Each structure stands twice: as C-alpha cells, then as structure tokens.
Amino acid sequence: MRMKVALVFLPFLLFSSVSMNQMDSDRKISAVHPEKNVHTALAKMAAALAALKSKVSVLEQETEEKGEKLENVTTWREQQKDEISTLKNKIEEQEWKLVQADAHEKDLISLVDKLKQQLNVSANKVAFSASLLAQGSGSTERSAFRDTTLVFKRVVTNIGDAYNPQTGVFTAPLRGAYHFELYIAVNEGEYAITTLMKNDYDEFFTARESGSLGYESASNSVSLLLEAGDIVSVRLFCNKVVHDDESHISSFSGHLLFPM
C-alpha cells in the first residue's frame, strides 16, 4: 500500500522540481542579463509611442479637416449674409419702385379721366357749315352717267372736325341727334336734284329747282339719329348742276342737337 502511494506522487514531485529549477534558471538569466529586459521594455515603449503618434496624426488630420469644414461653413454663412443683404436691398428697391409705379398709375388715371372729360366736352360740341365753292362763282361740272357727291369746299365752321372738306362727307363722332340744312341754287335754264344721304344708301329730303328767270334756290332740313361713325353727305343726280357765287348761296350745314 505504501508502495502504491509513493508511485502516485513521484511524477508530481518530479514536475514541481523541474518547474522550480526553470524559475531559478530564469531568475539567474535575468540577473546575469538585465540589459535584455531594458531593450525589450524600450522596444515596447517605442511601439506604443509610434502607435500613439499615428493616432495623434490621425486626430490632427481629422481636426484639420473639421477646421476646413468649419471655415467653409463660416465662409458660406458670410456669403449667405451678403446674399440676404443684397436681396433685402433689391426688395426695398422693388417696393420703392412699386410705390412710384402706384403713384404714377394714379397720376395716369387722373390724366386719363381729365382727357376723357375733355373729349366728352369736345365730342358734345359738333357743328359745321360750308359753301360749295372755295371762291368766285360758277356751277358744278355736269356728270352725264353717274350721281356725284357734292364737296362743299369753303368751310366757315367745323367744330369737332367732323366734316371733311376734301370729300364732302360728315362723320358722326358719337351717337346722338343731329340737325342738317341744305341750300342749293341754280342758274336760269338749269335743273338740280340733290339728296341728303345717310351712309351712302338712305335718301332723305330731296331738294330740286328749275331756274327760269335769273337764279333760283331751294332748301330743306332734317334731324337724324346717328350712330358713331355714320356718314352724311349731299348727292347730286347725274346730268344735273348746282350754282354758287360770292354770296355763298349753296351751302351745307349741320350740328349735334344732343348726345344719346
């Protein structure tokens, strides 16, 4: 029994003896070569310092990048401030222009109103009177084949410029009631037929006269409701003549009675 116990503990004792011997050997080596441990420690410290420098370099780079970004943000903010200031100035300029435009518009509206009033006053004042010949005495040319429009050339009055002495046509400037008068004269042996025309197709109040002793005359008048733009003229029938002289015995007159 004692033999078995001794055999069991023998390997353990041998292992413990070897381990203690190894530890003693390491201590002896360390004691004999202390510079080797210093070099190892220095190498480790150098490696740690290198790693630390690497981290510091990375941190410096990141800090620099963040600083650049911050500088860019600051620059952008300054640019935004400048743009905002410019926009404010433009808005103020636009507001001032709007104020000026509004004032100008009010002035224009006032001016237009005044002009309208003046035009209404002018339009309500329409009157003309003209005799057949511009000067001297004589008769119109005889047209054998067609009726002609009599052109009363000597204008005495033409308020509103509604009568055209080049064409003999009166043009109504506005809707209203108008009154017209026609006087014609003929020499001895002459025969005249004239018609007051509205828009070149409606006939009103023919005046005719045949002279036998000296010259004779005829007259007629009419009141018409005209629309703005309607025209009135005197038509002389074909192969007929009208006479006029220094006394202006042949004439055409008209005026606005009242607007409607």
Secondary structure, DSSP 4 states (H G I P E B T S, - for coil): -HHHHHHHHHHHHHHHHHHHHHHHHHHHHHHH-HHHHHHHHHHHHHHHHHHHHHHHHHHHHHHHHHHHHHHHHHHHHHHHHHHHHHHHHHHHHHHHHHHHHHHHHHHHHHHHHHHHHHHHHHHT--EEEEES-SSS-EEPPPPSSS-EE----EEEEEETS-EETTTTEEE-SSSEEEEEEEEEEE-BT-EEEEEEEETTTEEEEEEEEEBSSS-EEEEEEEEEEE-TT-EEEEEEPTT---EE-TT--SEEEEEEEEE-
